[in-house]
């Protein structure tokens, strides 16, 4: 043992406060210090507002990009001034009931305190009982307690932050990246209305509002719209609740005259790019329903092999979304769903619902099977 090792003791340990730890290793909390991390910092705050809507306490979310580089996230839900300080200064402090209505927008389950720590400054404004309350932060540290600064109409919360240029390689958010994610959230949550305004260029404001009452059905139609010719006109869509997996699921799908496969999957509104048990169940249920229908209608002869899961996916556009009370993400990236019960629940439901749809729409069902048989004949 060296002399330096012998001298090592408790005095050599450095304890970092929350904001110091986040600023020292920002990539651990938002993924990077580049554009990806910058956008994740926005999503951490947006998640707080979105979940107010999903819990039924607010009706809409508005995000604005200001000329001075500030990003404002506002909702119209009621909230007490003291309720906002915890999620802005403490890890894992969540507002509301959580569970299956909770959208997972954070990267590692920490929340908007990460954005606060990575901002040069942040202002939290709460409008409550006719009073406007404001609290200022610098590098994640509150400058003072919430202060009443005047009268206010209605209720709501606005968080405005300025990403720290000493942390991020760029502090210029992409309107397109933010809009794509907000559109996705609106597809996955029918009750959500979310808008994005870009006022950074004087005289050239941009604004989009997203709300899709059709849910996953609208999502599939949107994904198909620019490039694919449908094999059947209707988007097949259904949703159900299953207490065995402590959650509910929504599925939408349609086949197109293309070999391209497009499957988007989500767990509590989080993209699951690596798939997981919900995707396994969906594929197995879809294959079982199509095989059973084709055999019963004698569209496949007794000697014909099954269509095969890979061929069934040819030309398919699908959205699979589950919302669970306790989602399990075994990987560090949280892009793979691991809840064991989900696979069987989704498989059974997809087989039942898709099978029922095929029986009730024989002409469209015949077009689907004919298309899949053409794919199979090509080997």
Secondary structure, 3 states (H helix, E strand, C coil): CCHHHHHCCHHHCCCCCHHHHHHHCCHHHHCCCCHHHHHHHHHHHHHHHHHHHHCCCCCCEEEEECCCCCEEEEECCCCCHHHHHHHHHCCCCCCCCCHHHCCCCCCCCCCCHHHHHCEEEEEEEEEECCEEEEEEEECCEECCCCEEEEECCCCEEEEEEEECCCCCCCCCCCHHHHHHHHHHHHHHCCCCCEEEEECCCCCCCEEEEECCCCCHHHHHHHHHHCCCCECCCCCEEEEEEEHHHCEEEEEEEEEECCCCCEEEEEECCEECCCCEHHHHHHHHHHHHHHHHHHHHCCCCCCCCCCCCHHHHCCCEEEEEEEEECCCCECCCCCCCECCHHHHHHHHHHHHHHHHHHHHHCHHHHHHHHHHHHHHHHCC
